Amino acid sequence: MAIQSKLPHVGTTIFTVMSKLAQECGAINLSQGFPDFPIDEELIALVEEAMRAGHNQYAPMPGLPVLRETIAAKVQGLYGFGYDPETEITVTAGGTQAIFTAVGAVVHPGDEVIIVDPAYDSYAPTVELFGGKPVHVRLGSNMKFDADAVAAAITPRTRLLMINTPHNPAGTILRDADMQRIAAMLRGTNILLLSDEVYEHLVFDTEQHASVVRYPELRDRAFVVFSFGKVFHVTGWKMGYVLAPKELMTEYRKVHQFNVFSVNTPMQHALATYLKDPMNYEGVSSFYEAKRDRFLIGLHASRFEPLACEGSYFQLADYSTISDEPDTAFAKRLAREFGVASIPLSPFYKDPPPGQRIIRFCFAKEDETLDNAIEKLCAI
């Protein structure tokens, strides 16, 4: 049977490829972004308690009311704005599903969607699946947001701008000045905004997370995506949520109800309780900042040249003094010959910059894991 692929240029993601390679050759896996340490026993106990209490059937389509109310209180406390838990908050099966649903709700065939490269690899295929046209704009020097380049990419067909802070894979953040520039370029247009903020609690060096929620001009036109998996070290739970004004959320839920309908019930009960204590998320930035610093100290003793990491749990490193191989070839050889798995940066671009030699490491690992990886990297 002949099947016309809707994504003919898409194969297995680089994350799957490199994690599989790490397993095959016994390499330390600093490729795919997941922690290798245990989660809080209290959170496990809360899930078990919810299951034993009988909370094992479908949750309401937008999420448990108690969880949405707790999210609203958290957002109000952090960013000073109150979303209506009844009409403006939806619990999702992770950040990727939240993004997929938002794009599906507002992008029509022929609409242009601006994507800032290097970008998380689900963005462009999602746009294409709904008939949109990805318009790729690169980050500027030092992996910083280039507002002029983004503004130049806007056309009458632009429907959506997708931003990400802290940025995966770059590890840079958007600041107040960036948000003000974005507000200015969108002012007077009908362009919508999708802000991927799944690493909101992983912002380092005393910087403040510049959430879209803080900016009235932006939040009034935005879907804002968050992740429980990233902040509570439970990436395999695939739990997140999205915020949007009522008019946008109405359209969002039309897609959500036919996408996943509702999300894991006992975990929603557990998270509703766990999220009420700010201590469970307020220390996350310092926890990961210490891991970043530990990994950076080691990298500085190697032949790799680390780039600035302002947030997320990813560290970019330039290997051009070690090899002139393309990044995918080098990353595979690094895993096979030196026992450390990483992610090449080129798959995050539509058109990678010529001659760029950068790979990404995940430092969301036990200190022992990081120390063992550094020892291997310093031997190169």
C-alpha positions, 0 to 999 in steps of 0.5 A: 500500500502506498502511503503519502507521508505527512512528514516525509523528512522526519525520522526517529528523533535524535534523542531516541537515537542517542539514548539507544546508542548510549544503552548499546555501548554502555555510555554515560547518558548525558543526551536525553533530558531526564534526571537519573536521581530519585524523586521525592518520596512524599510525591510517590506516597501522594500518588499511591494514596490517591490510587488507593482512595479510588481516584483511578477513573477519568478526570474532568477534561480540563483537569481536576478543579482542585489542581487548576485552583492550586495552579492559579494560586501558584501563578498569582504568587509568582507572577502577579496575575490571576488566571481563572481556573475554570476557563483559563487553565488546562492540565495536559499530558506534558509540555509537548502535548500542550504545544501540539494542541495549541498549534492545532487550535489556531494554525490554519493551512497556509498560516506562517509560524515563526520558530526560533532556531535552534528549537525543540524538535517538535515545533516545526513538525507540529506546525506542518501537521496542521498545514502551517508553514514554519518560518525559521529565524536563528538566535543571534550571537552567543545564542541570544534572542535576535528581536530584529531578525524575528521582526523582519520575519513577520508577514501578513500571513504570520499567525503565531510566534513561538518562543522558549525561555529558558531555552532548550537547547541553547540554555539562554534566557529571555529578559525584560528587554526581550519581552518588551521588544516582543510586545512592541513588534506584536502590537497592533497585529493579530499574531498569537504567541506560544511561550514554552516555559517548561524550565521556569524554575531553572533560571540561574545566577539570581536572574528572574524568570521573565514569564509572558504572564508578567506582561499584559500585552503578551499574555492577552494573546498567548498560550503559556506552557509549563511542565510538572515533569521538569520541576519535580524531576518526573519527566516520565509522568508527562504532566503539564499545563497551559494558561491562556485567556478565555477566548483562546482556551475555548478553542484550545479545549476543543482540540484537547478533548479529542487529543487526550481528553483528560490527564492521569487522575491519581497524579493530578490529585497528588500534584494538587497537594504537593504544589501547595507547598512552595518549598517543593519548587522554590529550591529547584533553581539552586539545586540545578545551578549547583549541578551546572557549576559542578559540570562547568568546573569539569568542562573548563578542565577539558578541551571543550569550550562551554557556552553560557548556560543561564537556565534549563538543565542543558550545557552547550559545548564547542568541540572545534578544538578537538575535531572538525567532524560534523556534530552528529558524527562527533557525538556518535564517536564520543559515545562509542569511543569515550563513553559519554552520550550527548546530543548534536545541535544541528538537528535543532535547526532547519539550516544549521550554521556552516562550520558550527561544532557544538553539542549539548550535555544534560546535567540533570544527573547525580553528582557521581554521574557528572563526575564520571562523565567529566573524567571521560571528557577530560581524557579526550 
